[in-house]
């Protein structure tokens, strides 16, 4: 087996993507520290007026999945978190149930919300009030989070949870980006606040369940209709002062249409951090694999020989595969790979990219390829895309002229990186030339 690995410092984990060793370690730490039941309430009944779209933002699609699915997964992947109660408007109940089923969210329970944010949160909390319902056992600590904040890190969740257990309430905060000012009734400046003394209240927030449930039982109709701050309710009606914890920059909320594009870019970037290069037995294929890996110096990569060695060990490490072969018919081996993805649910939540690289040893051009071979390749791409597998093809001509070979490998690298990062379904089934 050929093996060489490039590792670079990863950006902050959005908290909902690939499970890596570091994440598994953090989860084990969470299991050790959190020895009491924890649940989540996700209010998702908003209409998304500021988004300017007909579809509420929590149901807008990123990489074939609704935004809210990424948020649910951020909590579901942690073994120390039990039930995730998703609160939606009555008219979106069936839609949410379909999302839960399609994305296999086994911890999610869907309930109807109210006419305001606080009414919806209270509806979510009431789902735990019946101890006879085994699907929603009463938790010790409940985390309240926004359905449109998918990038929540497990380290912060652990801090919020433990602080809530000790103090009764806890919440994430961030420094203010802009100075807050007060205006007169005529529209002039009245005064400004000293920004260094204030913080922005963010999500997630954690509470002892009995405290926040009691606060909602005691709060006024005015609070239900116009209130937004759960921490204030705990303080006002239960005398519980929250422990405030500085959160990371990734806590931002998808509010406007442009935020959807930003969220998609973050997810794509995280999915593009690693790749598995599978080389055929031929010496030329191995040579190309080494050259390609050297050029992919900003991506964590593994190289293995022979597609049969691409076992489940590599499926768990990446969602990007580069298969190098010297014969046109070898692309059929990707069908077996696609079946493995289906069997292991590897492509259920995130699209898997398979780049088939045909190393042309005969100088035969793409245009002179047999029509039936290209048709079979496109047919296979159309088939596997139904299972969320994106199949691309690149042809590269082998040459012993060093300068030409280096240029070809560089073009191959650029095309491969672009396909992996963009994950454009419209390009599947295309055979490009490096």
N, C-alpha and C positions, 0 to 999 in steps of 0.2 A: 504494500500500500504506500502510495506517495502521500505525504502529508506536510503541509506548511501552513502556518496560521499567522494572520496579521490582525492585531487587536488594537483599537484606538479608543480613546475616551468617548463614551456615548453621552449624548445629551440627556437631560432629565427624562426619565421614563414616564410616558404619559399615563401609565398606570392601567392600561387596558390592552396592551399588545402582547407580544410574544413572551412566553414564560421562559425566563433564563435562570441560570444557577443562582444568581444574586437574588432574584425574586423569590425563588424557592427557599433560600436561606432566611429571607425576611419573613416569609410566611411561617416558617418553623419557629422563628423568634416570636411572632405574633401568637402562635398556638401556645407557646410556653407562658407568655405574659398574660394572655386573655383566657382565663379559665372560667368565664362566665358567659351566658348567652348574650349575643349582640345581634341586632337587626337594623335594617335600613328603611327609611321612608323617602321615596322619590316623588315629590309633587310634579306632575307632568300634565297639568290641565290647561296650561297657557295656550293662548291663541296665536302668539308670535306676531303681534301687530307691527312691532318695530322691524321685523324681518322683511316685511313688504311682500310676502309670498302667500299663496292660497293655502299651502300646507303648513301647519304649525311646525316650528323649527325642530322640535324634538323628534318629529317623524320625517324630516328631510333626510335624504339618502347620501351616504358617503361610502364609496366602494361597495355598493350593492347592499348596504345595511343602514337602517335608520340610526340617526345619531344617538337616540336613547339606548340602543342596544350596546353601544360602546360603554356608556355610563354604567349600565347594569353589570356588564362583564367586569368592570373595574372592581366591583364589590364581590361578585360571584366567585371570582377566582381565588379569593382568600378563604381558606377552610374555616377560620375562626368567626366568620360572619355567617349567620343563619339565613333567615328570610329577608328578601328584598321586596317590600311592598311598593308597587308602582300605582300612583293615584292619577287617574285620567278622567277626562270629561266623559259623560255617559255615551255620547255619540261616537267616541273613539275606543270604546271598550273592546269591541270585536277586532278592531285593527290592532290593538295592543296584544290581545290574546294570540293573534296570528304571528306577531313578531316574536313573542315568547316561544311559541311552538317551532317556528322556522329556525330560530337561532339557538334553540335548545337551552333556554334559560331555566334551569331546573329549580333555582331558588326563588324565582319571581312569582309574586302573587298580585293580581290586578284587582283594584277596587275603584269605585266611582268617587270622584271628587266633588267639591262644592263650587260656589260662585266666586270665591276669592281664594287667595293663596293660603291664608290661615285656615279656612274651612276645609280645604283639601288636605292640609297636613293633619288636621284633627281627624278627618275621615281615615287617613292612613294609620294614625295611632289607635283608633277604635278597632281596627282589624286585629289588634293584639289583646283587646280587653276581654275576649271570651277565652278562658283557659281550656275550654273543652275542644277547641279547634286545634287539632294536632298539626295542621299546616302552618299555623301562625302562633306558636307558643310565645308567651309573654317574655320579653327580653329583660335583662338587667339594665343594659344600656341600649339606647336607640340613636342612630346617626341620621340626621336630616341633611339631605343634599339636593342640589338642583339637577334635574334630568338633563340639562344642557351644559353640564360641566364634566365632560368625559375624562379629563386629564387630572385625576386625583391619585396621588402617590400613596402607596401602602404605609410608608413610614409616617406620613402625616396622619393617616387614619388610625394608626396604632397610638400615636400621641394624643389625638382627640379622644379616643375611646378610654384610655387609661386616666386621662385628666377628668373626663366626665364621671367616671366611677368614683374618683377621689373627691372631686369638688361639687358634683351634682350637675354641672353644666360646663361646656367648653366650646370654643369657637375659633375658627381660623381668621386671621387678620392679615392685611397687606398695607404697606405704606401708601399714602395718597399720591397719586400721580400729578394731579392738578390742585391748585389752591382753591379752597372753597370760599365764596364770597356771598354776602347778603346784599340785596338790592332794595331800594325804596319803592314805594307804590308808583312813583313816576318813572321808574326804570333807570335810576342812577345808583352808583355804588354807595352802599351804606357802610359796610365794614367787611374785613376779610379775617379769616381764621389763620392762626399760625400753624402751618401745615405739619411741622415737626411734632406737634402735640396730639395729632389726630391720626386715626387709622381707618382703613376701609374694612367693614365687616364682610367676610366672605363665607363660603361654604367649603367643607362640611362643618356641621355643628353637632355636638354630642350631648346627650342628657341621660341622667338616670330616668328610666321610663316613668316611674311613679311621679317624679317631679314635673316633667313636661306634660304628662297627661292631666295632672291636677291643675296645672296652670291654664290649660285650655278649658277645663271644666269651669274655672272661675272667671275667665276673661269676659270682657263686655262685648256687646254687639258691635260697638265701634271698633274694637280691636279686630274682630273677625272680618269686618268689612274693609278697614283701611290699614291695619297693621301689617308690617312686613318682617319685623325682627323677633325671632323666636327667643333669643337670649334675653330680650327685654321682658317678655312674658314671664320667664322663669324668675327673673329678679323682682318684678312688680308683684306677682301673685303668690310666689313661694319663698321670696327672700333669698334666692340662690344666685350668688354672684359668679359669673362664669370665669373660668381660667382661659385667657386669650393666648393663642399660639401663632407665632409667625409662620405663614404659609409660603410655598414657593411660587414663582411667577406663573407656573403652569395651571394655576387655579382659575384662569380667566374663563369667562362665560360666553358661550356662543349666543350673540345677541343680534347681530346684523348679518346680512347676506354674505358680506365679505368674510365673516368669521367662519362660515362653512368651508370656504376655500382654504383658509388658514388651518383649520382642523384637519382637512384632508391632506394638506401638505405635511403636517406633523406626523400623521399616521403613515403616509407613504415613506417618509424619510426613515422612520423607525423600522418599517418592514424591509427596507433596503440595506440594512446594516450587515447582512451576511449572505453568503451564497455557498452552494456545494457544486463543485466542478467534477463531472463524471467523464473520465477519459476512456476511450476504447483501448484495446490491447495493442494497437499499432504504435510503433515508435513515434510516428509523426503526430498522432493524436496526443500522446504523452508530452511531446515537445511543445505543442500548442497550449496544452493545459498549464504547463509551467510558465510559459510566456504570458498567458492571460492572467494567471494568478499574480505574477509579479507586477503587472500593470494595475491590477485591482488592489492597490496598496492602501486604499482608504475603506476597504471592506473586509470584514472577517471572513476568511474563506478556508474551505477544506477541499483537497483534491483526492479523489479515489479512482482506482482503476476498475473498469468493468462495471456496467450498470447493475449487475446482480448484487454488488456490494452496497448499493444505496438502500440500506435497510432502515428500519424504523429509528435507529439511532440518529440518522441524519434528518429524518422527517421532523424530529422534535427540535432541531437546531435552527432551521431556516425555512423560509417559504420561497426560496429562489434556487433554481437548479439549472445548470448549464451542462448540456450533454454534447460531447464532442465525438463525432464519428467520421469515418472516411468513406462510407457508402450511403447512398440515398435511402436505402430500405431500412436503415437502422433507426429511423425516427419512430418506427412502430414500437420500439422498446419503451417509448414514453407512455404508451397506452397502459402498460403494466404499472408504470409509476402513478398514472392518474387513478388507477383502481386502488392502489395503496392509499392514496390521499382520501379516496372515498371510504375505504374500510376503516381508516383511523380518524375520520372526521377532521383531517388536517386542513381542509379547504372550506370548512363550513363557515367560519367567521371571517377569514381573510383570504383574498385571492392568492393562489399559488402561481408563480411564474416559472415556466419551463422554456428555456431557450435552447433549441436544437441547433448546434453548429455543425454544418457539413463541411469538412475539410476536403476540398476538391483537389484530387491528385492528378486528374487527367486533362486539366485546362478546359474542361467542358463548361460552357457558359450557362448562366441561369436560363436564358431564353431557349437553349437547346435541350433543357431537361425534358424528360419524357412527360407528356401531358398527364398520363395516368398517375405518375408519382406525385406530381404537384396536386392533382385532384385528391389523391388519398391523404396527403398532408393536410390540405384545407378541410377535408371531411373530418379528419381526426380532431383538428382544432375546434371545429363546430360542435363536435360531440363532447369534448372534455370541458368546454367553456360552460356547459350546463351544470357541471360540478364545481364551478368557480375556479377552474384551472385555465390559465392564459398561456397558450402555446404559440411561440414565435420561432421563426427560422432565419438563420443567417448562413450564407455561403461565403467561404473564404478560400482563395486560390493558394495552393502551396507553391512556394518558390524557394530556391536555394540562394537567391541574391539577397544578401543581408539587408540592404537598404529597403528594398521592396517588401521584404517579409516584416520588418519592423513597422513600416507604414501600415501594412495590412492588419497587423495585430493591434496597432493603436486604433485604427478605425473600428475593428471588432470590439475592442474595449469600450469605446465611446458609444457604439450602438447598443451593446449589452447593458451598460449602465443606464442608458436612457430608457430602454424597455423595462428594466427592473424598477426604476424609480417612477416612471409615468404610469405603468400598469394600464395601458390603453387597450380596452377591449376591441376597438376598431382595427387594430393592427394584428390581431390574432389570425393565424393561417397564412400570413405573408412570408415570403422567402426573400429576405433582404440580402444585399451583397456588400461585403466589407472590402 
